Amino acid sequence: MATRDITAQEFNDTINDNDIVLVDFWASWCGPCRAFAPTFAASSEKHPDVVYAKVDTEAEQQLAAAADIRSIPTLMAFKKGKLVFNQAGALPAPALEDLIQQVKDFDVDAAIAAQEDPQS
């Protein structure tokens, strides 16, 4: 599955209507963003069960501000609509693959339950 560009209007539906979503916040003038793009795209081909979304921070400045993007590239991972990873900087391919596996293995429901009932 290829990457797809999303806008502010599509953002919430994208993260809420898909099990796992990786969002790459980037800009065309950003060298590290351009360097990370092929890694992100190649990973999308290996994981058709994951949505790979890209947000152009120049075109979507309000969305970038709402997401508190301070540095680009910033990669966010959402599982079942919940933010489970947020980090600035381009990841090398092995680190990206490791992150994807961790997100797939992460039990977001158990984490939410533990937050709601710290006694468990």
C-alpha positions as CSV (number, residue, x, y, z in Angstrom):
1,M,0.0,0.0,0.0
2,A,1.4,3.4,-0.9
3,T,1.5,6.4,1.3
4,R,-1.3,9.0,1.1
5,D,-1.4,12.7,1.7
6,I,-4.0,13.7,4.2
7,T,-5.5,17.1,5.1
8,A,-6.8,18.5,8.4
9,Q,-10.3,17.5,7.2
10,E,-9.2,13.9,6.7
11,F,-7.0,13.5,9.8
12,N,-9.5,12.4,12.5
13,D,-11.3,10.0,10.2
14,T,-8.1,8.5,9.1
15,I,-6.8,7.8,12.6
16,N,-10.1,6.7,13.9
17,D,-11.3,4.5,11.0
18,N,-8.1,2.4,10.7
19,D,-6.5,0.1,13.2
20,I,-2.9,1.4,12.8
21,V,-1.9,4.7,11.2
22,L,1.6,6.1,10.9
23,V,1.6,9.9,10.2
24,D,4.7,11.5,8.8
25,F,4.7,15.3,9.3
26,W,7.0,16.8,6.6
27,A,7.8,19.7,4.4
28,S,9.3,19.9,0.9
29,W,12.2,22.2,2.0
30,C,13.2,19.8,4.7
31,G,16.3,17.7,3.8
32,P,15.8,15.0,6.5
33,C,12.1,14.8,5.4
34,R,13.1,14.2,1.8
35,A,15.7,11.6,3.0
36,F,13.1,9.8,5.1
37,A,10.4,9.7,2.4
38,P,11.7,6.6,0.5
39,T,12.1,4.7,3.8
40,F,8.5,5.5,4.8
41,A,7.3,4.6,1.3
42,A,9.2,1.3,1.2
43,S,7.8,0.4,4.6
44,S,4.3,1.0,3.4
45,E,4.8,-1.7,0.7
46,K,5.7,-4.2,3.4
47,H,2.8,-3.5,5.7
48,P,-0.5,-3.3,3.7
49,D,-2.4,-3.5,7.0
50,V,-1.0,-0.2,8.2
51,V,-2.1,3.2,6.8
52,Y,0.9,5.4,6.0
53,A,-0.3,9.0,5.9
54,K,1.7,12.1,5.2
55,V,0.9,15.7,6.3
56,D,2.6,18.6,4.5
57,T,3.2,21.0,7.3
58,E,3.4,23.9,4.9
59,A,0.0,23.2,3.4
60,E,-1.5,22.1,6.7
61,Q,-0.1,24.7,9.1
62,Q,-3.1,24.6,11.4
63,L,-3.1,20.8,11.7
64,A,0.7,20.9,12.4
65,A,0.1,23.5,15.1
66,A,-2.8,21.4,16.6
67,A,-0.5,18.4,16.6
68,D,2.2,20.4,18.4
69,I,4.7,19.8,15.6
70,R,7.9,21.6,16.6
71,S,10.4,19.8,14.4
72,I,10.2,17.9,11.2
73,P,10.1,15.2,10.2
74,T,7.9,14.0,13.1
75,L,6.5,10.5,13.0
76,M,3.3,9.7,15.0
77,A,1.8,6.3,15.3
78,F,-1.9,5.7,16.2
79,K,-3.5,2.5,17.2
80,K,-7.3,2.3,17.5
81,G,-7.4,6.1,17.4
82,K,-4.9,6.5,20.3
83,L,-1.5,8.1,19.9
84,V,1.0,5.5,20.9
85,F,4.2,7.0,19.5
86,N,5.4,10.6,18.7
87,Q,9.0,11.4,17.9
88,A,10.8,14.0,15.8
89,G,13.6,12.9,13.5
90,A,14.0,10.5,10.6
91,L,14.1,6.9,11.5
92,P,16.4,4.5,9.7
93,A,14.6,1.6,8.1
94,P,15.4,-1.0,10.8
95,A,14.2,1.3,13.5
96,L,11.0,2.0,11.6
97,E,10.4,-1.7,11.2
98,D,11.0,-2.3,14.9
99,L,8.5,0.6,15.7
100,I,5.8,-0.9,13.5
101,Q,6.2,-4.3,15.1
102,Q,6.0,-2.7,18.6
103,V,2.8,-0.9,17.6
104,K,1.3,-4.1,16.2
105,D,2.1,-5.9,19.4
106,F,1.0,-3.1,21.7
107,D,-2.3,-3.9,23.5
108,V,-3.9,-0.4,23.5
109,D,-7.0,-1.6,25.2
110,A,-5.1,-3.0,28.2
111,A,-3.1,0.2,28.4
112,I,-6.3,2.3,28.5
113,A,-7.8,-0.1,31.1
114,A,-4.7,0.2,33.3
115,Q,-4.9,4.1,33.1
116,E,-8.5,4.1,34.0
117,D,-8.0,1.6,36.9
118,P,-4.5,1.9,38.3
119,Q,-5.2,-0.8,40.9
120,S,-5.3,-3.5,38.2
